[in-house]
Amino acid sequence: MSTSIPVSPDQPFEPSDAVSAKSLRKSVVAGSIGVLVHWFDWAVYAYMAGTIAVVFFPESNHTAGLLAAFAVFAVSFFVRPIGAVIFGRLGDRLGRKTTLSIVIIGMAVATLALGLLPGYETIGIFAPILLIVTRIVQGLAAGGEFGSAAAFLGEFSPRKRRGFGCSWLEFGSLLGFLLASFAVFLLNLAFPEETIVAWAWRIPFLFTALLGVIGLYIRLKIEDTPDFEQLKELQAVSHAPVKEVFQRNRREFLQTCGIEIFMNVTFYVVLVYLLTYQEETIGFDAGRAALLSTLASALGLIVVPLAGIASDRLGRKPVLMFAAIAQTALSVPLFLLMQVGSDWAVFVSTFGLAFLLAIVLGTHAVTVVELFPTRTRQTGLSIAYAVTAALFAGTAPYLLTWLIGITGNALVPGWFLLVVGLVGVVTVWTIPETRGISLIKEQDLNTATVRLPRARALRS
């Protein structure tokens, strides 16, 4: 039988407000390290797609090999929803810490295996088959990473600084991209192309596995979030979170899908596809394109936390709406500027796109965390993020490469981002302002089976 918990509007209960500074710092590192490992691996794969095409696929047609490498990249996205269901359900039933530890093990093992795989010349058709297997394992783990880390950081952060706290999730992803682009830059600087193809391409993947071991150690040392512990104490943990999301949180799920389409597609176009675009379409050499991507990621490291702070002060909606409108208006002009081909034009256009992306990155996670109740938060976030990544983001590099190939229009990515910006505008318009709300919501309280006389919570 459910019972309610006394409400004290003048002193609302928020477990994460009582978290010590030391615990908060540990939670930020633990939440960010796995995201860093994940995106370092994925960025290295994307940045070295041309080399991977040579190593793992027949060399008869370079374009076909490049498309095959991007197809493997996309296939791994399609298994993300499976990982999201598995790890989202696990996290909402057993806790955030459990899934944070499992997913980083999966990522480290898959990355190590990829770094040790023999190429097509050695084992023939088994090379691309084994490559696909490693990316599937990576995709399953990735399906649980965002929901686990976002719920973990959101529930550990004080409500007045939750935007800033959640922004460190994407700080970790950008740092992963920064390290990946810098690693590719160093590879091109230190080795000739023949050496990279022969063996040096393995170095970044083996380094990622080491980072995964460090991340696992950190995550095993943390505690679960105060909000989830509170839910357990209330005996309000959901036993069927997937079913509950689609029965009771359909609106929040669809809104999260819209926000994650906006973020995910922009992310992959700007930080994954753009480097290949600048090499293949603009004519930049690989080293300069990688260096430019490194500088763009460094800009994001500054802007992302500032966007999180802005969302704590101004609200989630104004910051996200600004980014959505700006992307809609500026995407095509920025890609048009890039066609000039000079260093300054490519520099300005790349940094303009990176700046808009960083605003979205600094705000989207806290926004979607605050939409869901604690009972279904990790499941809802994981599935929405994974489905949108699989359907829209993972296919973006392949789709854009194909569209440019058949149309000959170099502005295709700009129009693509314009449409995505419109999706952002419409979605942000529909969501409520959630800045400063309690993460223990009415849906959590209405399912509580015990009474805690001292607990105070807002029912909104």
BAVEX-645685 format. One line per 8 residues: their letters; for each residue x, y, z of C-alpha. Coordinates in steps of 0.2 Angstrom, whole numbers. Each point is the difference from the previous one (the first is absolute). Example, Ala and Ser with C-alpha at 12.3 -4.5 7.8 and 13.67 -1.06 7.14 Angstrom:
2
as) 62:-22:39; 6:17:-3
END
This chain:
460
mstsipvs) 0:0:0; 7:17:-5; 1:14:12; 5:18:-3; 15:9:8; -3:17:10; 4:15:-11; 9:15:7
pdqpfeps) 0:14:-14; 11:11:11; 13:-13:2; -1:-12:-15; 9:-16:2; 14:-3:-13; 12:-14:4; 14:6:-11
davsaksl) 0:17:9; 9:-9:15; 14:-7:-11; 17:5:7; 12:9:-12; 12:-15:0; -14:-12:-5; -6:12:-13
rksvvags) 18:1:-8; 1:-19:0; -17:-1:-8; 5:12:-14; 16:-10:-4; -9:-16:1; -14:6:-11; 12:8:-13
igvlvhwf) 13:-13:-1; -10:-13:-9; -7:13:-12; 18:5:-4; 5:-18:-4; -15:-3:-11; 2:16:-10; 19:-2:-2
dwavyaym) -3:-17:-7; -14:5:-12; 9:16:-6; 16:-9:-3; -10:-12:-11; -9:13:-9; 16:11:-3; 9:-15:-6
agtiavvf) -14:-7:-11; 11:2:-16; 14:-11:8; -12:-12:7; -8:-2:-17; 18:-5:-7; 4:-12:14; -17:-9:1
fpesnhta) -7:0:-17; 6:-4:-18; 9:15:-8; -8:-2:-17; -11:16:3; 5:13:12; -18:8:1; -8:-17:3
gllaafav) 13:-4:14; -4:17:8; -19:-3:-1; 3:-17:7; 10:7:15; -14:12:3; -13:-13:-2; 8:-10:14
favsffvr) 0:16:10; -19:1:-3; -3:-19:4; 6:2:17; -12:14:3; -15:-12:-4; 4:-11:15; 0:15:12
pigavifg) -19:-1:3; 3:-18:6; 14:6:12; -11:14:6; -15:-12:4; 12:-12:9; 10:13:10; -14:13:2
rlgdrlgr) -11:-13:9; 15:-6:10; 4:17:6; -18:4:5; -1:-16:9; 17:-3:8; 8:18:0; 11:11:-11
kttlsivi) 16:-6:7; -3:-18:-7; -2:5:-18; 14:13:1; 12:-14:4; -7:-13:-12; 0:12:-16; 18:5:3
igmavatl) 6:-18:0; -9:-3:-16; 7:15:-8; 18:-4:5; -1:-18:-5; -7:4:-17; 13:14:-3; 14:-11:5
algllpgy) -6:-14:-12; -1:13:-15; 18:6:4; 6:-18:-2; -10:-6:-15; 10:-6:-15; -5:9:-17; -7:-6:-16
etigifap) 16:-5:-8; 3:-12:15; -16:-9:3; -11:6:-15; -19:1:2; 2:-4:19; 8:18:3; -16:10:-4
illivtri) -11:-13:9; 10:1:16; 1:19:-2; -19:0:-1; -1:-11:16; 11:12:10; -11:15:-5; -16:-9:5
vqglaagg) 7:-3:17; 6:18:1; -18:5:-6; -8:-10:14; 10:7:13; -2:18:-7; -19:-3:1; 1:0:19
efgsaaaf) 14:14:2; -10:16:-3; -15:-5:11; 11:-6:14; 11:15:0; -13:13:-2; -11:-7:13; 15:-2:12
lgefsprk) 6:18:-2; -17:7:0; -5:-9:16; 17:5:9; 0:18:-5; -8:13:12; -16:7:-9; 6:18:-1
rrgfgcsw) 16:-6:-9; -7:-15:-9; 2:7:-18; 19:3:4; 1:-17:8; -8:-9:-15; 11:10:-12; 15:-10:5
lefgsllg) -7:-15:-9; 2:9:-16; 17:7:6; 5:-18:1; -6:-4:-18; 9:16:-7; 16:-4:9; -1:-18:-8
fllasfav) -2:8:-17; 14:12:4; 12:-13:5; -6:-11:-15; 3:14:-13; 17:4:8; 5:-18:0; -4:-1:-19
fllnlafp) 9:16:-2; 16:-7:9; -1:-16:-10; 0:10:-17; 14:10:7; 11:-14:7; -3:-14:-14; -1:-1:-18
eetivawa) -17:-6:-7; 7:-17:-4; 6:-3:18; -17:6:6; -9:-13:-11; 12:-14:5; -1:1:19; 0:18:7
wripflft) -19:2:-1; -2:-13:14; 8:12:13; -15:11:4; -11:-15:2; 12:-9:12; 1:17:10; -19:0:2
allgvigl) 0:-17:8; 12:6:13; -11:15:3; -15:-12:2; 9:-9:14; 4:16:9; -19:5:-2; -5:-17:7
yirlkied) 11:3:16; -8:17:3; -18:-6:-3; 2:-15:12; 5:13:14; -16:11:-1; -17:-2:9; -17:0:-8
tpdfeqlk) -9:17:-2; -10:7:15; -16:1:-10; 1:-18:-5; 4:-5:18; -15:10:5; -11:-9:-12; 6:-17:7
elqavsha) -4:7:18; -17:4:-6; -2:-17:-8; -5:9:-16; 13:-8:-12; -9:-5:-16; 0:-18:-4; -5:3:-19
pvkevfqr) 8:16:-5; -1:-3:-18; -19:-3:0; -2:15:12; 9:12:-12; -12:-4:-14; -16:0:11; 3:15:11
nrreflqt) 14:10:-7; -3:0:-19; 0:19:-1; 16:2:9; 7:-14:-11; -5:8:-17; 7:17:7; 16:-8:4
cgieifmn) 1:-8:-17; -2:17:-8; 14:8:10; 12:-15:-3; -3:1:-19; 5:18:1; 15:-4:11; 6:-16:-8
vtfyvvlv) -1:4:-18; 8:17:2; 14:-9:11; 4:-13:-14; 0:12:-14; 11:13:9; 12:-11:9; 0:-16:-10
ylltyqee) -5:3:-18; 7:17:-2; 18:-6:0; -3:-12:-14; -10:13:-9; 15:12:1; 12:-13:-7; -11:-7:-14
tigfdagr) -10:16:-5; 10:15:5; 17:-7:-4; 8:2:17; 14:-13:4; -4:-12:15; 12:8:12; -7:18:-2
aallstla) -18:-6:1; 4:-10:16; 9:15:8; -15:11:-4; -12:-13:8; 12:0:15; -2:19:2; -19:-1:-3
salglivv) -1:-13:14; 11:11:11; -13:15:-2; -14:-12:5; 9:-4:16; -1:19:5; -18:3:-6; -9:-16:6
plagiasd) 2:3:19; -4:19:-3; -16:-6:-9; -4:-11:15; 2:15:11; -11:11:-11; -14:-13:1; 1:0:19
rlgrkpvl) -2:19:-1; -11:3:-15; -9:-16:-1; 1:-15:-12; -12:6:-13; 8:17:-4; 17:-8:-2; -6:-15:-11
mfaaiaqt) -11:11:-10; 13:13:-4; 11:-15:-7; -14:-7:-10; -4:16:-8; 18:5:-4; 3:-17:-7; -15:1:-12
alsvplfl) 6:18:-6; 19:-3:-1; 3:-18:-6; -1:3:-19; 10:17:1; 13:-8:10; 2:-15:-12; 0:13:-15
lmqvgsdw) 14:9:9; 10:-16:1; -1:-2:-19; 12:15:-1; 13:-12:4; 13:12:8; 6:-4:17; -9:14:9
avfvstfg) -17:-4:-8; 1:-19:5; 6:6:17; -14:12:3; -14:-11:-7; 6:-15:11; 1:10:16; -17:7:-4
lafllaiv) -7:-17:-1; 9:-6:15; -6:15:11; -18:-4:-4; 3:-18:4; 8:3:16; -15:10:6; -11:-15:-3
lgthavtv) 12:-12:8; 1:11:16; -19:0:2; -9:-16:-8; 5:-12:14; -7:9:14; -15:4:-9; -5:-18:-4
velfptrt) 6:-6:17; -13:12:8; -14:-6:-11; -1:-17:7; -5:-6:17; 14:-10:10; -9:-17:-3; 2:0:-18
rqtglsia) 14:13:-3; 14:-11:-6; -11:-11:-11; -9:15:-8; 16:9:-4; 10:-15:-6; -14:-6:-12; -3:18:-7
yavtaalf) 18:4:-2; 4:-17:-8; -14:-1:-12; 3:18:-7; 19:-4:-1; -4:-16:-10; -13:8:-12; 7:17:-3
agtapyll) 18:3:7; 9:-17:-4; -6:1:-18; 4:18:-3; 18:-2:-6; -5:-14:-12; -16:10:-6; 10:16:-3
twligitg) 14:-8:-9; -13:-9:-11; -10:16:-3; 15:10:-5; 6:-14:-12; -17:0:-9; -4:18:0; 17:8:-1
nalvpgwf) -7:14:12; 13:4:14; -13:9:10; -10:-15:4; 7:-1:18; -6:18:3; -18:-3:-6; 0:-16:11
llvvglvg) 5:10:15; -13:13:-4; -14:-14:1; 7:-6:16; 0:17:7; -19:2:-4; -2:-17:10; 8:8:15
vvtvwtip) -11:16:-1; -16:-10:-1; 5:-12:14; 7:14:12; -16:9:-3; -10:-14:8; 10:-4:15; -3:8:18
etrgisli) 13:10:8; 8:-12:13; 14:11:8; 1:-4:18; -14:-13:2; 2:-15:11; 5:-16:-8; -11:-10:12
keqdlnta) -17:2:-9; -18:-3:3; 1:-16:-10; 14:-6:12; -10:5:15; -17:-8:-5; 9:-17:-1; 8:1:17
tvrlprar) -4:-14:11; 7:7:16; -2:16:10; 16:10:4; -5:13:13; 15:11:-3; 0:0:-19; -6:15:-9
alrs) -4:1:-18; -8:11:-13; -14:-8:-10; 5:9:-16
END
